[in-house]
């Protein structure tokens, strides 16, 4: 997710099931594959792993400024804090476990 994507997306104010950009069907070529705000996808035939992380929590020293443009500033801040922590947990887990 880009920071500007949160402005009018229910994702800012709810759980990731409300995220407009989340699309779990990797076979549906009408949309790009992004099963969660942070995720990984292995491609062993290419010796490649794609890791996508929601790091909007870290967009500025003051925190995520994009929440100021939502209807739920405090909830957005909480969601981005949680998603940022989940993203960094995923990053470190993939660093340990990835065969790529």
C-alpha positions as CSV (number, residue, x, y, z in Angstrom):
1,X,0.0,0.0,0.0
2,X,1.2,3.4,-0.8
3,X,0.5,6.1,1.7
4,X,-1.9,8.0,-0.5
5,X,-3.9,4.8,-1.0
6,X,-5.1,4.9,2.6
7,X,-6.9,8.3,2.2
8,X,-10.2,7.0,0.9
9,X,-9.8,3.2,1.6
10,X,-11.8,1.4,4.2
11,X,-8.6,-0.4,4.9
12,X,-7.4,2.6,7.0
13,X,-10.3,2.3,9.4
14,X,-10.8,-1.5,9.5
15,X,-9.1,-4.8,9.2
16,X,-7.3,-5.9,6.1
17,X,-10.4,-7.7,4.8
18,X,-11.7,-4.2,3.9
19,X,-8.6,-3.2,1.9
20,X,-9.5,-2.3,-1.7
21,X,-6.1,-3.4,-3.0
22,X,-6.0,-6.8,-1.3
23,X,-6.7,-9.5,-3.8
24,X,-6.0,-13.1,-2.9
25,X,-6.7,-14.8,-6.2
26,X,-3.3,-15.2,-8.0
27,X,-4.9,-16.7,-11.0
28,X,-7.2,-13.7,-11.7
29,X,-5.2,-11.6,-14.1
30,X,-7.7,-8.8,-14.0
31,X,-6.2,-7.6,-10.8
32,X,-2.7,-7.8,-9.3
33,X,-2.0,-10.4,-6.6
34,X,-1.7,-8.9,-3.1
35,X,-3.2,-11.3,-0.5
36,X,-2.6,-9.0,2.4
37,X,-1.0,-5.6,3.1
38,X,2.3,-7.5,3.9
39,X,2.9,-10.9,2.3
40,X,5.4,-13.1,0.5
41,X,5.2,-15.3,-2.5
42,X,7.7,-18.0,-3.4
43,X,8.8,-18.7,-7.0
44,X,11.2,-21.6,-6.5
45,X,11.6,-22.2,-10.3
46,X,13.2,-18.7,-10.4
47,X,15.0,-19.0,-7.1
48,X,13.0,-15.9,-6.1
49,X,10.8,-14.8,-3.3
50,X,8.7,-11.6,-3.5
51,X,8.1,-9.9,-0.1
52,X,5.7,-7.0,0.1
53,X,5.6,-5.0,3.2
54,X,3.2,-2.3,4.5
55,X,5.7,0.2,6.0
56,X,3.5,3.3,6.0
57,X,4.1,3.5,9.8
58,X,7.6,4.6,8.9
59,X,6.8,7.2,6.3
60,X,8.1,10.1,8.3
61,X,9.7,10.7,11.7
62,X,6.3,11.9,13.0
63,X,4.6,8.6,11.9
64,X,2.1,8.0,9.2
65,X,0.9,11.4,8.0
66,X,-1.6,9.8,5.7
67,X,-4.0,9.1,8.6
68,X,-4.7,12.9,8.8
69,X,-6.6,12.5,5.6
70,X,-8.9,9.7,6.8
71,X,-12.2,9.8,8.7
72,X,-10.7,7.7,11.5
73,X,-7.3,9.2,12.4
74,X,-6.7,7.3,15.7
75,X,-7.9,3.9,14.3
76,X,-5.8,4.5,11.2
77,X,-2.7,5.2,13.3
78,X,-3.4,2.0,15.3
79,X,-3.8,-0.1,12.1
80,X,-0.7,1.2,10.5
81,X,1.3,0.7,13.7
82,X,0.1,-2.9,13.8
83,X,0.6,-3.5,10.1
84,X,4.1,-2.0,10.3
85,X,5.0,-4.4,13.1
86,X,3.5,-7.3,11.2
87,X,5.4,-6.3,8.1
88,X,8.8,-6.1,9.9
89,X,8.1,-9.4,11.7
90,X,7.4,-11.0,8.2
91,X,10.7,-9.4,6.9
92,X,12.8,-10.9,9.6
93,X,11.0,-14.3,9.4
94,X,11.7,-14.4,5.6
95,X,15.3,-13.4,6.2
96,X,15.6,-16.5,8.4
97,X,13.5,-19.0,6.5
98,X,13.7,-18.1,2.8
99,X,15.6,-20.5,0.6
100,X,15.9,-17.9,-2.1
